[in-house]
Amino acid sequence: MFKAERVNRAIMISSRKDVIDFYVKAVENIFNLQVKSQLLETKDNSSVTTFVDISPYQDRIQFVIDNRIIFKDSIFIISNDVPEYIKVLIGNYFERIIMYPCEVGIANFFIHKYLFSNNSSKNKKNFFYEEMEKNKDSGKYFNDFIGCSTGIKKTKVDLLKFANSDEPVLIMGESGTGKTVLAKKIHEISKRSNRAFRSMNVAEIGENLASSTFFGTEQGAYTDAKKHNGIFKQANGGTLFLDEIGLASVNVQSKLLTVLDSGQIYSVGSNKQEKVDVRMIFATNANLRTKMTKVEFRKDLYFRIANSVVYIPPLRERKSDIKEIAAYYADKKSKSLSKKAFEKLEDYDWPGNVRQLKSCIMNAVLYSESSVIKDDYINFNL
């Protein structure tokens, strides 16, 4: 075991006996460990090292993030049985992280590094992210959802926070911001990731076809009717993404609310109620509150789906992300962009958001014969 200079004492916040016993042994040559079962509510201004076992406090993850100044210098212990989204949330906000279980010598080594080395961020990456990659590719979370601006970071945090729930999610953002991409990410990270993902633009559903489209049709329900499974049966056990919910008719809204509340459907031509297990994700570029005042959107549906809202800011509000997004799409075609090309991209307001930026880069790739795309090939009028 790695020997280190003994520190007076440290605090372990945990209620799990296995974790406590392990870390008492792991740190016995470094300091005395005092165990507490309650999370800190205020910042401890002393020099006492604090270990936080996050597994018993998963329901307080938002408190930990919102009050990260309290936990900034803590060493977080993340058990393998903690949901992936919590691992990523802690990894996004905190540098000192050790997985559990691991060998005592490894835990002792990283504790010493965190306490006596100025390069904790590097150590965290070497240990934490490598451990994550053994179980699940951490890159899958945001490969196609790019950006580091404050606004997009909040979007990613909200995505991770809501992914593991079965409650409906409402994605709000302008056209072209990436609502469909985000909906797929929520499904990929969720516990339903190995089940069906179905999507539908509800604005395109006609009044007379809504029931059969959603719930299916029984053989002989009407002249020449054949048995057909609706979108809810197709998505059973998985995720259903319903785009443009703000443009759905009041009748369609009513049908969706019924399924949300009851989890039951009736196929057209059947009097037998069937249970479905579907996690619903909704998206809109409309202001649903304004639509409610105009009686164009049901209040009961709004308040049913608006508890978990993920907002994607338009590109003009996160211009610091433009360079990274543009470089990503250019690199996929083995191209890069000149400094002037980047400047031209950053000076534009992008009414079509990321979709327009991607199209612009793909067009420039097509016409540029050089491996470096110059500003002359940046065309906004496509």
C-alpha positions in Angstrom: 0.0 0.0 0.0 1.2 3.5 -0.8 2.5 5.3 2.3 1.8 9.0 2.8 2.2 11.6 5.4 -0.6 11.2 7.9 -3.2 14.0 8.0 -5.2 14.7 11.2 -8.6 13.5 10.2 -11.1 13.2 7.3 -14.8 12.9 7.0 -16.6 10.2 5.1 -20.2 10.9 4.2 -22.0 7.6 3.6 -24.5 5.2 5.0 -23.2 2.2 3.2 -21.3 -0.2 5.4 -19.4 -1.8 2.5 -18.1 1.5 1.3 -17.3 2.8 4.8 -15.3 -0.4 5.6 -13.4 -0.3 2.4 -12.3 3.3 2.7 -11.5 3.0 6.4 -8.9 0.4 5.3 -7.8 2.4 2.2 -6.9 5.5 4.1 -5.7 4.0 7.4 -2.1 5.1 6.6 -3.2 8.6 5.6 -5.7 9.8 8.2 -8.3 9.0 10.7 -11.8 8.7 9.2 -14.9 10.1 10.8 -18.2 8.9 9.4 -21.3 11.0 8.9 -24.6 9.9 7.3 -25.9 13.4 6.3 -24.7 15.5 3.4 -23.0 18.8 4.2 -25.4 21.8 4.1 -22.8 24.5 4.4 -19.2 24.8 3.3 -16.6 23.5 5.8 -13.9 26.2 5.9 -11.5 23.9 7.7 -8.8 21.9 5.9 -10.5 18.6 6.6 -10.7 16.3 3.6 -14.2 15.1 2.8 -15.2 11.9 1.0 -18.7 11.8 -0.4 -20.2 8.5 -1.3 -22.9 9.6 -3.7 -24.9 6.3 -3.9 -27.1 6.8 -0.8 -27.9 10.4 -1.9 -29.0 10.0 -5.5 -32.3 11.8 -4.9 -30.2 14.8 -3.8 -28.0 15.0 -6.9 -29.5 18.4 -7.9 -28.7 19.8 -4.4 -25.1 18.7 -4.8 -24.8 20.3 -8.2 -26.6 23.5 -7.2 -24.4 23.8 -4.1 -21.1 22.6 -5.7 -19.1 25.3 -3.8 -19.8 23.2 -0.7 -18.4 20.1 -2.4 -15.7 21.6 -4.6 -12.8 20.0 -2.8 -14.5 16.8 -1.8 -13.4 13.4 -3.1 -16.5 11.7 -4.6 -16.9 7.9 -4.4 -19.0 6.6 -7.3 -20.2 3.0 -7.0 -20.7 0.9 -10.1 -24.3 0.4 -9.3 -25.0 4.2 -9.6 -27.0 5.1 -12.8 -24.8 6.3 -15.7 -26.4 9.7 -15.8 -25.3 10.4 -12.2 -21.8 9.3 -13.0 -21.6 11.7 -15.9 -23.2 14.6 -13.9 -20.6 14.2 -11.1 -17.9 13.8 -13.7 -19.0 17.1 -15.4 -18.8 19.1 -12.2 -16.2 17.7 -10.0 -12.6 16.7 -10.4 -11.8 14.4 -7.5 -13.5 11.0 -8.3 -12.8 7.4 -7.4 -14.8 4.4 -8.5 -16.0 1.7 -6.1 -15.2 -1.1 -5.9 -11.5 -1.0 -6.8 -8.3 -2.4 -5.3 -7.3 -0.7 -2.0 -3.9 0.2 -3.4 -5.5 2.0 -6.4 -7.9 3.9 -4.1 -5.0 4.8 -1.8 -2.8 5.9 -4.7 -5.5 8.3 -6.2 -6.4 9.7 -2.8 -2.7 10.6 -2.4 -2.6 12.2 -5.8 -5.7 14.3 -5.1 -4.4 15.5 -1.8 -0.8 16.1 -2.7 -0.7 16.7 -6.4 -1.7 19.9 -8.4 -2.7 17.8 -11.4 -5.9 16.3 -10.1 -7.8 16.9 -13.3 -5.5 14.8 -15.3 -5.6 12.0 -12.7 -9.4 12.2 -12.7 -9.5 11.7 -16.4 -7.1 8.8 -16.3 -9.1 6.9 -13.6 -12.7 8.0 -13.8 -13.2 8.1 -17.6 -11.2 5.0 -18.3 -13.4 3.1 -15.8 -16.5 4.5 -17.5 -15.3 3.4 -20.9 -14.9 -0.2 -19.7 -18.6 -0.4 -19.2 -20.1 2.1 -21.6 -18.6 4.4 -24.3 -18.7 7.8 -22.6 -18.4 9.4 -26.0 -21.8 8.2 -27.0 -23.5 10.8 -24.7 -22.7 13.9 -26.8 -21.0 12.8 -30.0 -23.6 14.6 -32.2 -24.6 17.2 -29.6 -21.7 19.6 -29.6 -20.7 22.7 -27.6 -19.3 23.9 -24.3 -21.2 27.2 -23.9 -23.0 27.9 -20.6 -26.4 27.4 -22.3 -25.6 24.1 -23.9 -23.9 22.8 -20.8 -27.2 23.3 -19.0 -29.0 21.5 -21.8 -26.7 18.5 -21.4 -27.1 18.5 -17.6 -30.9 18.6 -17.9 -30.7 15.8 -20.5 -28.7 13.6 -18.2 -30.9 14.5 -15.2 -34.2 13.4 -17.0 -32.9 10.5 -19.0 -33.3 7.8 -16.4 -36.9 8.7 -15.5 -40.0 7.4 -17.1 -41.7 10.8 -16.9 -42.5 12.7 -20.1 -39.9 15.2 -21.3 -40.7 18.4 -23.2 -37.9 19.7 -25.5 -38.1 23.3 -26.4 -36.1 25.1 -29.1 -36.2 26.8 -32.4 -36.2 24.9 -35.7 -32.8 23.4 -36.5 -31.4 23.4 -32.9 -31.3 19.7 -32.6 -34.5 18.6 -30.8 -34.6 15.2 -32.6 -30.9 14.6 -31.9 -31.5 15.4 -28.2 -34.6 13.1 -28.0 -32.5 10.2 -29.4 -29.8 11.0 -26.8 -32.3 10.8 -24.0 -33.4 7.4 -25.3 -29.8 6.1 -25.7 -28.8 7.0 -22.2 -32.0 5.8 -20.6 -32.8 2.3 -19.2 -34.9 1.8 -22.4 -31.9 2.1 -24.7 -32.2 -1.5 -25.9 -35.9 -1.1 -26.7 -37.7 0.6 -29.6 -37.4 4.3 -30.4 -40.2 5.6 -32.6 -40.7 9.2 -33.8 -43.7 11.0 -35.3 -44.5 14.6 -36.4 -47.9 15.0 -34.8 -48.7 18.1 -36.9 -49.0 15.8 -39.9 -51.6 13.5 -38.4 -55.1 14.1 -39.8 -58.1 14.2 -37.4 -59.7 11.1 -39.0 -56.5 9.1 -38.8 -55.3 10.0 -35.3 -56.8 7.0 -33.5 -55.5 4.4 -36.0 -52.1 6.1 -36.3 -51.6 6.2 -32.5 -53.5 3.0 -31.4 -53.8 0.7 -34.4 -56.7 -0.9 -36.2 -58.3 -4.3 -35.8 -59.1 -6.6 -38.8 -62.5 -5.7 -40.1 -62.9 -2.5 -38.1 -64.3 -1.0 -41.3 -64.6 -2.0 -44.9 -61.3 -3.6 -46.1 -59.6 -2.8 -42.8 -56.5 -4.9 -42.0 -54.9 -5.3 -38.6 -52.3 -2.6 -38.0 -50.3 -1.8 -34.9 -50.3 1.9 -34.1 -47.2 3.8 -33.0 -47.8 3.2 -29.3 -47.7 -0.6 -29.8 -44.6 -0.2 -32.0 -42.9 1.7 -29.2 -44.1 -0.5 -26.3 -41.4 -0.8 -23.8 -39.4 1.9 -25.4 -39.6 5.6 -26.2 -42.0 7.6 -28.4 -40.8 11.0 -29.7 -43.7 13.3 -30.7 -42.4 16.3 -32.6 -44.3 19.6 -33.2 -46.6 19.0 -30.3 -47.5 22.7 -30.4 -49.2 22.2 -33.8 -51.3 19.2 -32.8 -55.0 19.6 -32.9 -56.9 19.8 -29.6 -58.4 16.4 -30.4 -55.0 14.8 -30.9 -53.8 16.5 -27.6 -56.8 14.9 -25.8 -55.9 11.4 -27.1 -52.3 11.8 -25.9 -53.3 13.1 -22.5 -55.5 10.0 -22.0 -52.6 7.7 -22.7 -50.3 9.7 -20.4 -52.7 9.5 -17.6 -53.9 5.9 -18.0 -51.2 4.0 -19.9 -54.1 2.3 -21.8 -55.2 2.4 -25.4 -58.0 1.1 -27.5 -57.3 -0.1 -31.1 -59.9 1.1 -33.7 -62.6 -1.6 -33.9 -61.8 -3.1 -30.4 -63.6 -2.7 -27.1 -60.6 -4.3 -25.3 -58.3 -1.9 -23.3 -54.6 -2.7 -23.7 -51.8 -1.5 -21.5 -48.7 0.1 -23.0 -45.4 1.0 -21.4 -44.1 4.0 -23.4 -41.9 6.8 -22.3 -43.0 9.9 -24.2 -40.7 12.8 -25.3 -42.4 15.9 -26.8 -40.8 18.7 -28.8 -41.9 22.1 -30.0 -40.6 25.4 -31.3 -43.8 27.2 -30.2 -44.6 29.0 -27.1 -47.1 26.7 -25.5 -48.0 29.1 -22.7 -49.1 31.6 -25.4 -51.1 28.9 -27.1 -52.8 28.1 -23.9 -54.1 31.6 -23.5 -55.5 31.3 -27.1 -57.1 28.0 -26.2 -55.0 26.3 -28.8 -53.2 24.0 -26.3 -54.7 22.1 -23.4 -53.6 23.4 -20.0 -53.9 19.9 -18.5 -51.6 18.4 -21.2 -49.1 21.3 -20.8 -48.9 20.8 -17.0 -48.6 17.1 -17.5 -45.6 17.3 -19.8 -43.9 20.5 -18.6 -42.4 19.2 -15.4 -39.2 18.0 -17.2 -38.3 20.7 -19.7 -35.0 20.7 -21.7 -34.3 24.0 -23.6 -31.9 24.1 -26.5 -30.7 27.7 -27.0 -30.5 29.0 -30.6 -27.0 29.2 -32.2 -27.0 33.0 -32.1 -27.1 32.8 -28.3 -24.1 30.4 -28.1 -21.7 31.7 -30.7 -18.8 30.3 -28.8 -19.9 26.8 -30.0 -19.9 27.7 -33.7 -16.2 27.0 -34.2 -16.4 23.6 -32.5 -19.5 22.5 -34.4 -18.2 23.7 -37.8 -14.8 22.0 -37.2 -16.6 18.8 -36.2 -18.6 18.6 -39.5 -15.6 19.6 -41.6 -13.4 17.0 -39.9 -15.9 14.3 -40.8 -15.0 15.0 -44.4 -11.2 15.3 -43.7 -11.3 19.1 -44.1 -10.4 22.0 -41.8 -11.4 25.7 -41.9 -9.2 28.8 -42.2 -9.2 31.5 -39.6 -11.2 33.9 -41.8 -13.7 31.1 -42.5 -14.3 30.7 -38.8 -14.6 34.5 -38.3 -17.2 34.6 -41.1 -19.2 31.8 -39.5 -19.1 33.5 -36.1 -20.3 36.8 -37.5 -23.5 35.3 -38.8 -26.7 35.0 -36.8 -27.8 31.5 -38.1 -31.6 31.7 -38.3 -31.6 28.0 -39.3 -29.4 27.1 -36.3 -27.2 24.0 -36.3 -29.1 22.5 -39.2 -28.2 25.5 -41.4 -24.6 25.5 -40.1 -24.1 21.9 -41.0 -25.6 22.4 -44.5 -23.2 25.4 -45.0 -20.2 23.3 -44.0 -21.2 20.4 -46.2 -21.7 22.8 -49.1 -18.2 24.3 -48.5 -16.7 20.8 -48.4 -18.3 20.0 -51.7 -16.9 23.0 -53.5 -13.5 23.5 -51.8 -10.7 21.6 -53.6 -8.2 22.3 -50.9 -8.1 20.5 -47.6 -8.5 23.9 -45.9 -11.8 25.6 -46.5 -11.4 29.3 -47.1 -14.0 32.0 -46.3 -14.8 32.3 -50.0 -16.6 29.0 -49.9 -18.8 29.9 -46.9 -22.2 30.5 -48.5 -25.2 31.5 -46.3 -27.7 31.7 -49.2 -28.4 28.0 -49.8 
